[in-house]
Amino acid sequence: MDLRILLYLAFAALSAAQLTLTVGLPSKPNPFLLPPSTHATLSSLHKRLEAPLTTVNTFNFHNVTAGSYLLDVHCATENFGPLRVDVGADGEVKAWETYRGNEWANKGEEVQVKTEGGSRGISVKGVGSKIFFIERPAFSVFSILKNPMILMGLVSMGLVFGMPYLMENMDPELRAEFEERQKESPMNAIMANAQGGQNPLGNFDMAAYLAGSGKKEGVKR
C-alpha cells in the first residue's frame, strides 16, 4: 500500500473523535420512556453517521472525522432541537444550538462538551412532545360567557332592567334635570314623528347633502 495512504489513515485515526450523546436526567422527556426506534444522526454534505439509542440512554458515534456536522435526534414521540457539531483536526469537539432555515454560520448558544477519557459527551434535551391529534374541547359555560356578543347582551339587559330601579332611587332634582335633557334630545323628536305616522327622513335630500348644498330649491318642506 502506498505510504501516503498509510499516513493519511493513521492521521485520520488519530484525529477521529469518539462522540457520545446523553439524554440526561432529570429531564423531559424521560429517557426511559423513549421508543426503541429512537436514533441520532450526524450529517454533513458528504457524510452521514447514525447511532441507535443504547440501554443507558446514550448515542455513541465512533471515528467521527474532522468536519462540521448537523446533529439530529429522531424520535416518534418527542422533539429534540438540532445542534451544530464541529470536530477539529486535533479531535476537539464544539457544539452550538442551531435553527433550521438560518445560515450555517448563524450559531446559537454554545453547548457544553464534556471530555471523559477519549470520548466527548454532549447532553441533549427535548423541546416538547409531538402531538398528532387535536383534543376536542369540552363544553363549558364559562366559554359561552366569554363570548363578546353574550357579554354585550348581558350588559344591555342590565341597563334595560336596572334603569327603572335607578330612576326610582334617583335624587328628585337630578331626576328632573335628566328628564329635561331627555326632552331636548333630537332622538325624541324623531321618535315623536315616527309615532305620528310621519317619516322624519321623508324630506331628506341625500344628493344635496352629499353635494354639500342646503335645501333643494323648488321643494316644499
Beta strands, then each sheet from edge to edge (+ up, - down):
strand 1: 17-23
strand 2: 39-43
strand 3: 48-52
strand 4: 58-64
strand 5: 67-74
strand 6: 78-80
strand 7: 83-87
strand 8: 93-97
strand 9: 110-111
strand 10: 113-116
strand 11: 119-124
strand 12: 126-129
sheet 1: 4+ 1- 11- 10+
sheet 2: 3+ 2- 5+ 7- 8+ 9-
sheet 3: 6+ 12-
end
